[in-house]
Amino acid sequence: MRAAIARHGAADRRRAGHCLRRTWQAAGLAAIAHPRIVPDLVVEVISPNEHAADVQERVFEFLEAGTRHVWLIYPRARRVVVFDGPRAAHIVSETEELDGGVVLPGFQLNVAALLEP
């Protein structure tokens, strides 16, 4: 299955992961088949054809699961939306730097450098 997913784009991989997660939940296998591992930081590059509702759903799934920070990179808009929790979000423009906060202490990255082709 991994080989099949690897041949497709990021959106297909996310859809496959989402469907697989839903299948495990429906079968009651989520806790058995997959131990609960929650990342401290999630970084997603958002494509122009993604729907805002889908992105928002993923963000809240991660935050509800315990992820501490979510970075949504919007290359066309040349900005990053940073979620520090379900009620705390801010925009970092290309003239600013991303800060790793408590998850990546001391980490700083210029958004313009991140968005270079």
LOKE-453368 format. One record per atom (N, C-alpha, C): residue number from 1; residue in three letters; x, y, z. Coordinates in steps of 0.001 Angstrom, whole numbers, always signed. Layout:
% LOKE-453368
+-----+------+---------+---------+---------+
: seq : type :      px :      py :      pz :
+-----+------+---------+---------+---------+
: NUM :  ALA :       X :       Y :       Z :
...
+-----+------+---------+---------+---------+
//
This chain:
% LOKE-453368
+-----+------+---------+---------+---------+
: seq : type :      px :      py :      pz :
+-----+------+---------+---------+---------+
:   1 :  MET :    +820 :   -1190 :      +0 :
:   1 :  MET :      +0 :      +0 :      +0 :
:   1 :  MET :    +865 :   +1255 :      +0 :
:   2 :  ARG :   +1969 :   +1229 :    +772 :
:   2 :  ARG :   +2838 :   +2409 :    +813 :
:   2 :  ARG :   +3369 :   +2759 :    -565 :
:   3 :  ALA :   +3736 :   +1737 :   -1348 :
:   3 :  ALA :   +4262 :   +1998 :   -2686 :
:   3 :  ALA :   +3207 :   +2666 :   -3553 :
:   4 :  ALA :   +1972 :   +2236 :   -3434 :
:   4 :  ALA :    +893 :   +2828 :   -4224 :
:   4 :  ALA :    +657 :   +4271 :   -3809 :
:   5 :  ILE :    +677 :   +4536 :   -2525 :
:   5 :  ILE :    +469 :   +5898 :   -2036 :
:   5 :  ILE :   +1632 :   +6789 :   -2443 :
:   6 :  ALA :   +2844 :   +6282 :   -2406 :
:   6 :  ALA :   +4032 :   +7072 :   -2740 :
:   6 :  ALA :   +4005 :   +7544 :   -4190 :
:   7 :  ARG :   +3328 :   +6812 :   -5068 :
:   7 :  ARG :   +3280 :   +7194 :   -6482 :
:   7 :  ARG :   +2352 :   +8371 :   -6738 :
:   8 :  HIS :   +1518 :   +8701 :   -5797 :
:   8 :  HIS :    +539 :   +9760 :   -5984 :
:   8 :  HIS :    +977 :  +11023 :   -5260 :
:   9 :  GLY :    +266 :  +12108 :   -5506 :
:   9 :  GLY :    +595 :  +13404 :   -4905 :
:   9 :  GLY :    +235 :  +13479 :   -3436 :
:  10 :  ALA :    +601 :  +14619 :   -2833 :
:  10 :  ALA :    +379 :  +14829 :   -1401 :
:  10 :  ALA :   -1095 :  +14749 :   -1040 :
:  11 :  ALA :   -1959 :  +15302 :   -1881 :
:  11 :  ALA :   -3389 :  +15275 :   -1571 :
:  11 :  ALA :   -3898 :  +13837 :   -1527 :
:  12 :  ASP :   -3418 :  +12997 :   -2445 :
:  12 :  ASP :   -3829 :  +11590 :   -2445 :
:  12 :  ASP :   -3327 :  +10876 :   -1202 :
:  13 :  ARG :   -2104 :  +11198 :    -772 :
:  13 :  ARG :   -1564 :  +10567 :    +440 :
:  13 :  ARG :   -2384 :  +10958 :   +1646 :
:  14 :  ARG :   -2755 :  +12255 :   +1735 :
:  14 :  ARG :   -3569 :  +12696 :   +2867 :
:  14 :  ARG :   -4929 :  +12020 :   +2841 :
:  15 :  ARG :   -5551 :  +11950 :   +1643 :
:  15 :  ARG :   -6849 :  +11313 :   +1522 :
:  15 :  ARG :   -6755 :   +9844 :   +1930 :
:  16 :  ALA :   -5707 :   +9168 :   +1490 :
:  16 :  ALA :   -5534 :   +7758 :   +1829 :
:  16 :  ALA :   -5347 :   +7583 :   +3328 :
:  17 :  GLY :   -4536 :   +8454 :   +3940 :
:  17 :  GLY :   -4328 :   +8385 :   +5385 :
:  17 :  GLY :   -5607 :   +8660 :   +6143 :
:  18 :  HIS :   -6364 :   +9639 :   +5655 :
:  18 :  HIS :   -7632 :   +9990 :   +6293 :
:  18 :  HIS :   -8605 :   +8817 :   +6195 :
:  19 :  CYS :   -8709 :   +8205 :   +5000 :
:  19 :  CYS :   -9615 :   +7067 :   +4804 :
:  19 :  CYS :   -9181 :   +5884 :   +5656 :
:  20 :  LEU :   -7877 :   +5637 :   +5701 :
:  20 :  LEU :   -7365 :   +4527 :   +6500 :
:  20 :  LEU :   -7664 :   +4748 :   +7974 :
:  21 :  ARG :   -7457 :   +5980 :   +8456 :
:  21 :  ARG :   -7741 :   +6303 :   +9848 :
:  21 :  ARG :   -9218 :   +6089 :  +10154 :
:  22 :  ARG :  -10097 :   +6545 :   +9252 :
:  22 :  ARG :  -11544 :   +6368 :   +9441 :
:  22 :  ARG :  -11906 :   +4885 :   +9435 :
:  23 :  THR :  -11262 :   +4107 :   +8566 :
:  23 :  THR :  -11532 :   +2669 :   +8499 :
:  23 :  THR :  -11141 :   +2000 :   +9804 :
:  24 :  TRP :   -9959 :   +2352 :  +10329 :
:  24 :  TRP :   -9515 :   +1774 :  +11605 :
:  24 :  TRP :  -10474 :   +2148 :  +12729 :
:  25 :  GLN :  -10912 :   +3410 :  +12735 :
:  25 :  GLN :  -11828 :   +3851 :  +13781 :
:  25 :  GLN :  -13144 :   +3094 :  +13694 :
:  26 :  ALA :  -13659 :   +2943 :  +12477 :
:  26 :  ALA :  -14926 :   +2247 :  +12295 :
:  26 :  ALA :  -14819 :    +791 :  +12731 :
:  27 :  ALA :  -13666 :    +202 :  +12496 :
:  27 :  ALA :  -13470 :   -1199 :  +12860 :
:  27 :  ALA :  -13064 :   -1356 :  +14323 :
:  28 :  GLY :  -12868 :    -247 :  +15023 :
:  28 :  GLY :  -12459 :    -319 :  +16419 :
:  28 :  GLY :  -11009 :    -744 :  +16575 :
:  29 :  LEU :  -10213 :    -552 :  +15532 :
:  29 :  LEU :   -8822 :   -1006 :  +15560 :
:  29 :  LEU :   -7815 :    +104 :  +15799 :
:  30 :  ALA :   -8263 :   +1332 :  +15894 :
:  30 :  ALA :   -7326 :   +2458 :  +15983 :
:  30 :  ALA :   -6341 :   +2283 :  +17121 :
:  31 :  ALA :   -6824 :   +1932 :  +18293 :
:  31 :  ALA :   -5935 :   +1816 :  +19448 :
:  31 :  ALA :   -5059 :    +570 :  +19357 :
:  32 :  ILE :   -5538 :    -455 :  +18690 :
:  32 :  ILE :   -4785 :   -1708 :  +18605 :
:  32 :  ILE :   -3769 :   -1648 :  +17469 :
:  33 :  ALA :   -4225 :   -1253 :  +16287 :
:  33 :  ALA :   -3375 :   -1294 :  +15099 :
:  33 :  ALA :   -2381 :    -144 :  +15045 :
:  34 :  HIS :   -2709 :    +959 :  +15662 :
:  34 :  HIS :   -1851 :   +2138 :  +15588 :
:  34 :  HIS :   -1748 :   +2770 :  +16966 :
:  35 :  PRO :    -615 :   +2674 :  +17621 :
:  35 :  PRO :    -510 :   +3356 :  +18918 :
:  35 :  PRO :    -636 :   +4856 :  +18702 :
:  36 :  ARG :   -1106 :   +5542 :  +19689 :
:  36 :  ARG :   -1325 :   +6986 :  +19571 :
:  36 :  ARG :      +5 :   +7727 :  +19642 :
:  37 :  ILE :    +433 :   +8239 :  +18507 :
:  37 :  ILE :   +1646 :   +9038 :  +18411 :
:  37 :  ILE :   +1232 :  +10391 :  +17858 :
:  38 :  VAL :   +1466 :  +11428 :  +18624 :
:  38 :  VAL :   +1055 :  +12772 :  +18226 :
:  38 :  VAL :   +2300 :  +13631 :  +18064 :
:  39 :  PRO :   +2492 :  +14231 :  +16878 :
:  39 :  PRO :   +3652 :  +15107 :  +16691 :
:  39 :  PRO :   +3481 :  +16416 :  +17438 :
:  40 :  ASP :   +4578 :  +17007 :  +17889 :
:  40 :  ASP :   +4529 :  +18330 :  +18512 :
:  40 :  ASP :   +4296 :  +19423 :  +17471 :
:  41 :  LEU :   +4820 :  +19194 :  +16258 :
:  41 :  LEU :   +4714 :  +20179 :  +15183 :
:  41 :  LEU :   +4266 :  +19491 :  +13904 :
:  42 :  VAL :   +3274 :  +20085 :  +13251 :
:  42 :  VAL :   +2826 :  +19618 :  +11937 :
:  42 :  VAL :   +3035 :  +20767 :  +10968 :
:  43 :  VAL :   +3652 :  +20470 :   +9822 :
:  43 :  VAL :   +3878 :  +21470 :   +8782 :
:  43 :  VAL :   +3228 :  +20952 :   +7504 :
:  44 :  GLU :   +2348 :  +21758 :   +6921 :
:  44 :  GLU :   +1690 :  +21383 :   +5667 :
:  44 :  GLU :   +1857 :  +22492 :   +4656 :
:  45 :  VAL :   +2172 :  +22109 :   +3419 :
:  45 :  VAL :   +2204 :  +23047 :   +2307 :
:  45 :  VAL :    +842 :  +22935 :   +1629 :
:  46 :  ILE :    +136 :  +24055 :   +1560 :
:  46 :  ILE :   -1231 :  +24062 :   +1053 :
:  46 :  ILE :   -1231 :  +24382 :    -440 :
:  47 :  SER :   -1824 :  +23485 :   -1215 :
:  47 :  SER :   -1897 :  +23696 :   -2664 :
:  47 :  SER :   -3103 :  +24562 :   -3005 :
:  48 :  PRO :   -3074 :  +25223 :   -4151 :
:  48 :  PRO :   -4168 :  +26128 :   -4527 :
:  48 :  PRO :   -5518 :  +25419 :   -4672 :
:  49 :  ASN :   -5513 :  +24135 :   -4965 :
:  49 :  ASN :   -6783 :  +23450 :   -5184 :
:  49 :  ASN :   -7335 :  +22765 :   -3933 :
:  50 :  GLU :   -6739 :  +23015 :   -2777 :
:  50 :  GLU :   -7277 :  +22449 :   -1542 :
:  50 :  GLU :   -8420 :  +23317 :   -1037 :
:  51 :  HIS :   -9412 :  +22673 :    -460 :
:  51 :  HIS :  -10562 :  +23385 :     +94 :
:  51 :  HIS :  -10262 :  +23802 :   +1527 :
:  52 :  ALA :  -10624 :  +25036 :   +1845 :
:  52 :  ALA :  -10355 :  +25568 :   +3189 :
:  52 :  ALA :  -10975 :  +24708 :   +4276 :
:  53 :  ALA :  -12156 :  +24180 :   +4035 :
:  53 :  ALA :  -12827 :  +23352 :   +5049 :
:  53 :  ALA :  -12026 :  +22080 :   +5336 :
:  54 :  ASP :  -11418 :  +21490 :   +4301 :
:  54 :  ASP :  -10604 :  +20282 :   +4494 :
:  54 :  ASP :   -9353 :  +20596 :   +5303 :
:  55 :  VAL :   -8719 :  +21724 :   +4979 :
:  55 :  VAL :   -7515 :  +22137 :   +5706 :
:  55 :  VAL :   -7866 :  +22401 :   +7165 :
:  56 :  GLN :   -8937 :  +23128 :   +7378 :
:  56 :  GLN :   -9367 :  +23449 :   +8740 :
:  56 :  GLN :   -9680 :  +22187 :   +9532 :
:  57 :  GLU :  -10326 :  +21227 :   +8915 :
:  57 :  GLU :  -10636 :  +19972 :   +9605 :
:  57 :  GLU :   -9363 :  +19254 :  +10044 :
:  58 :  ARG :   -8369 :  +19199 :   +9142 :
:  58 :  ARG :   -7096 :  +18544 :   +9497 :
:  58 :  ARG :   -6412 :  +19264 :  +10648 :
:  59 :  VAL :   -6397 :  +20606 :  +10595 :
:  59 :  VAL :   -5753 :  +21382 :  +11657 :
:  59 :  VAL :   -6395 :  +21057 :  +13000 :
:  60 :  PHE :   -7710 :  +21086 :  +13058 :
:  60 :  PHE :   -8387 :  +20835 :  +14333 :
:  60 :  PHE :   -8249 :  +19388 :  +14787 :
:  61 :  GLU :   -8150 :  +18445 :  +13851 :
:  61 :  GLU :   -7883 :  +17051 :  +14243 :
:  61 :  GLU :   -6525 :  +16954 :  +14932 :
:  62 :  PHE :   -5514 :  +17603 :  +14341 :
:  62 :  PHE :   -4185 :  +17571 :  +14954 :
:  62 :  PHE :   -4194 :  +18234 :  +16323 :
:  63 :  LEU :   -4783 :  +19416 :  +16418 :
:  63 :  LEU :   -4791 :  +20142 :  +17685 :
:  63 :  LEU :   -5572 :  +19396 :  +18756 :
:  64 :  GLU :   -6701 :  +18814 :  +18392 :
:  64 :  GLU :   -7483 :  +18043 :  +19355 :
:  64 :  GLU :   -6734 :  +16800 :  +19827 :
:  65 :  ALA :   -5895 :  +16258 :  +18963 :
:  65 :  ALA :   -5116 :  +15063 :  +19318 :
:  65 :  ALA :   -3947 :  +15398 :  +20239 :
:  66 :  GLY :   -3588 :  +16710 :  +20314 :
:  66 :  GLY :   -2508 :  +17101 :  +21202 :
:  66 :  GLY :   -1304 :  +17733 :  +20538 :
:  67 :  THR :   -1353 :  +17914 :  +19215 :
:  67 :  THR :    -272 :  +18608 :  +18518 :
:  67 :  THR :    -202 :  +20036 :  +19048 :
:  68 :  ARG :   +1028 :  +20503 :  +19328 :
:  68 :  ARG :   +1193 :  +21814 :  +19947 :
:  68 :  ARG :   +1224 :  +22966 :  +18949 :
:  69 :  HIS :   +1772 :  +22730 :  +17755 :
:  69 :  HIS :   +1875 :  +23781 :  +16736 :
:  69 :  HIS :   +1557 :  +23193 :  +15364 :
:  70 :  VAL :    +847 :  +23974 :  +14557 :
:  70 :  VAL :    +590 :  +23614 :  +13163 :
:  70 :  VAL :    +985 :  +24808 :  +12313 :
:  71 :  TRP :   +1827 :  +24541 :  +11317 :
:  71 :  TRP :   +2221 :  +25581 :  +10369 :
:  71 :  TRP :   +1604 :  +25245 :   +9022 :
:  72 :  LEU :    +812 :  +26140 :   +8478 :
:  72 :  LEU :    +245 :  +25984 :   +7144 :
:  72 :  LEU :    +973 :  +26940 :   +6216 :
:  73 :  ILE :   +1689 :  +26399 :   +5267 :
:  73 :  ILE :   +2473 :  +27207 :   +4337 :
:  73 :  ILE :   +1651 :  +27427 :   +3065 :
:  74 :  TYR :   +1431 :  +28691 :   +2740 :
:  74 :  TYR :    +685 :  +29077 :   +1545 :
:  74 :  TYR :   +1666 :  +29725 :    +566 :
:  75 :  PRO :   +2261 :  +28939 :    -341 :
:  75 :  PRO :   +3280 :  +29483 :   -1246 :
:  75 :  PRO :   +2785 :  +30611 :   -2140 :
:  76 :  ARG :   +1571 :  +30495 :   -2675 :
:  76 :  ARG :   +1066 :  +31539 :   -3575 :
:  76 :  ARG :    +817 :  +32843 :   -2832 :
:  77 :  ALA :    +343 :  +32766 :   -1605 :
:  77 :  ALA :     +85 :  +33976 :    -804 :
:  77 :  ALA :   +1349 :  +34469 :    -120 :
:  78 :  ARG :   +2397 :  +33642 :    -149 :
:  78 :  ARG :   +3696 :  +33968 :    +432 :
:  78 :  ARG :   +3590 :  +34287 :   +1922 :
:  79 :  ARG :   +2900 :  +33378 :   +2633 :
:  79 :  ARG :   +2768 :  +33524 :   +4086 :
:  79 :  ARG :   +2558 :  +32164 :   +4725 :
:  80 :  VAL :   +2693 :  +32159 :   +6039 :
:  80 :  VAL :   +2496 :  +30952 :   +6828 :
:  80 :  VAL :   +1496 :  +31287 :   +7935 :
:  81 :  VAL :    +499 :  +30428 :   +8101 :
:  81 :  VAL :    -436 :  +30581 :   +9213 :
:  81 :  VAL :     +16 :  +29623 :  +10307 :
:  82 :  VAL :    +244 :  +30165 :  +11487 :
:  82 :  VAL :    +752 :  +29382 :  +12616 :
:  82 :  VAL :    -361 :  +29232 :  +13650 :
:  83 :  PHE :    -675 :  +27973 :  +13982 :
:  83 :  PHE :   -1645 :  +27677 :  +15040 :
:  83 :  PHE :    -866 :  +27224 :  +16270 :
:  84 :  ASP :   -1050 :  +27950 :  +17367 :
:  84 :  ASP :    -414 :  +27594 :  +18634 :
:  84 :  ASP :   -1413 :  +26927 :  +19568 :
:  85 :  GLY :   -2551 :  +26590 :  +19049 :
:  85 :  GLY :   -3624 :  +25969 :  +19802 :
:  85 :  GLY :   -4916 :  +26192 :  +19051 :
:  86 :  PRO :   -6009 :  +25620 :  +19514 :
:  86 :  PRO :   -7265 :  +25740 :  +18781 :
:  86 :  PRO :   -7811 :  +27165 :  +18718 :
:  87 :  ARG :   -7352 :  +28038 :  +19617 :
:  87 :  ARG :   -7860 :  +29417 :  +19624 :
:  87 :  ARG :   -6768 :  +30459 :  +19405 :
:  88 :  ALA :   -5586 :  +30018 :  +19070 :
:  88 :  ALA :   -4475 :  +30950 :  +18902 :
:  88 :  ALA :   -3804 :  +30724 :  +17553 :
:  89 :  ALA :   -4005 :  +31678 :  +16652 :
:  89 :  ALA :   -3379 :  +31593 :  +15332 :
:  89 :  ALA :   -2877 :  +32974 :  +14936 :
:  90 :  HIS :   -1798 :  +32975 :  +14169 :
:  90 :  HIS :   -1310 :  +34243 :  +13634 :
:  90 :  HIS :    -653 :  +33996 :  +12280 :
:  91 :  ILE :    -527 :  +35075 :  +11516 :
:  91 :  ILE :     +44 :  +34992 :  +10170 :
:  91 :  ILE :   +1458 :  +35530 :  +10201 :
:  92 :  VAL :   +2356 :  +34792 :   +9553 :
:  92 :  VAL :   +3748 :  +35219 :   +9429 :
:  92 :  VAL :   +3982 :  +35498 :   +7946 :
:  93 :  SER :   +4291 :  +36755 :   +7630 :
:  93 :  SER :   +4473 :  +37146 :   +6228 :
:  93 :  SER :   +5889 :  +36824 :   +5761 :
:  94 :  GLU :   +6108 :  +37007 :   +4467 :
:  94 :  GLU :   +7415 :  +36672 :   +3900 :
:  94 :  GLU :   +8540 :  +37582 :   +4388 :
:  95 :  THR :   +8203 :  +38701 :   +5021 :
:  95 :  THR :   +9241 :  +39590 :   +5544 :
:  95 :  THR :   +9581 :  +39265 :   +7000 :
:  96 :  GLU :   +8925 :  +38240 :   +7552 :
:  96 :  GLU :   +9129 :  +37869 :   +8946 :
:  96 :  GLU :   +9795 :  +36489 :   +9051 :
:  97 :  GLU :  +10052 :  +36095 :  +10298 :
:  97 :  GLU :  +10661 :  +34795 :  +10542 :
:  97 :  GLU :   +9726 :  +33903 :  +11349 :
:  98 :  LEU :   +9755 :  +32619 :  +10996 :
:  98 :  LEU :   +9057 :  +31624 :  +11805 :
:  98 :  LEU :   +9896 :  +31352 :  +13034 :
:  99 :  ASP :   +9233 :  +31153 :  +14146 :
:  99 :  ASP :   +9904 :  +30884 :  +15410 :
:  99 :  ASP :   +9447 :  +29508 :  +15890 :
: 100 :  GLY :  +10386 :  +28676 :  +16307 :
: 100 :  GLY :  +10060 :  +27323 :  +16748 :
: 100 :  GLY :   +9392 :  +27251 :  +18100 :
: 101 :  GLY :   +9343 :  +28357 :  +18829 :
: 101 :  GLY :   +8692 :  +28381 :  +20140 :
: 101 :  GLY :   +9258 :  +27340 :  +21092 :
: 102 :  VAL :   +8397 :  +26771 :  +21908 :
: 102 :  VAL :   +8851 :  +25782 :  +22892 :
: 102 :  VAL :   +9088 :  +24416 :  +22255 :
: 103 :  VAL :   +8541 :  +24198 :  +21061 :
: 103 :  VAL :   +8716 :  +22912 :  +20381 :
: 103 :  VAL :  +10110 :  +22795 :  +19782 :
: 104 :  LEU :  +10597 :  +23881 :  +19181 :
: 104 :  LEU :  +11943 :  +23928 :  +18587 :
: 104 :  LEU :  +12656 :  +25172 :  +19104 :
: 105 :  PRO :  +13094 :  +25157 :  +20361 :
: 105 :  PRO :  +13723 :  +26349 :  +20933 :
: 105 :  PRO :  +14931 :  +26813 :  +20117 :
: 106 :  GLY :  +14961 :  +28107 :  +19848 :
: 106 :  GLY :  +16081 :  +28687 :  +19110 :
: 106 :  GLY :  +15944 :  +28597 :  +17600 :
: 107 :  PHE :  +14963 :  +27850 :  +17095 :
: 107 :  PHE :  +14780 :  +27705 :  +15654 :
: 107 :  PHE :  +14125 :  +28955 :  +15090 :
: 108 :  GLN :  +14727 :  +29508 :  +14039 :
: 108 :  GLN :  +14147 :  +30631 :  +13317 :
: 108 :  GLN :  +14394 :  +30409 :  +11828 :
: 109 :  LEU :  +13371 :  +30723 :  +11036 :
: 109 :  LEU :  +13484 :  +30546 :   +9596 :
: 109 :  LEU :  +12781 :  +31699 :   +8908 :
: 110 :  ASN :  +13497 :  +32372 :   +8031 :
: 110 :  ASN :  +12930 :  +33461 :   +7247 :
: 110 :  ASN :  +11930 :  +32875 :   +6260 :
: 111 :  VAL :  +10712 :  +33390 :   +6270 :
: 111 :  VAL :   +9654 :  +32856 :   +5406 :
: 111 :  VAL :  +10022 :  +33034 :   +3932 :
: 112 :  ALA :  +10637 :  +34142 :   +3562 :
: 112 :  ALA :  +11033 :  +34351 :   +2161 :
: 112 :  ALA :  +12000 :  +33261 :   +1710 :
: 113 :  ALA :  +12933 :  +32874 :   +2576 :
: 113 :  ALA :  +13887 :  +31813 :   +2240 :
: 113 :  ALA :  +13171 :  +30474 :   +2094 :
: 114 :  LEU :  +12177 :  +30262 :   +2924 :
: 114 :  LEU :  +11393 :  +29025 :   +2851 :
: 114 :  LEU :  +10637 :  +28928 :   +1540 :
: 115 :  LEU :  +10169 :  +30056 :   +1037 :
: 115 :  LEU :   +9335 :  +30069 :    -165 :
: 115 :  LEU :  +10111 :  +30205 :   -1466 :
: 116 :  GLU :  +11419 :  +30258 :   -1391 :
: 116 :  GLU :  +12224 :  +30361 :   -2625 :
: 116 :  GLU :  +11999 :  +29117 :   -3479 :
: 117 :  PRO :  +11925 :  +29318 :   -4822 :
: 117 :  PRO :  +11693 :  +28159 :   -5715 :
: 117 :  PRO :  +12864 :  +27212 :   -5753 :
+-----+------+---------+---------+---------+
//
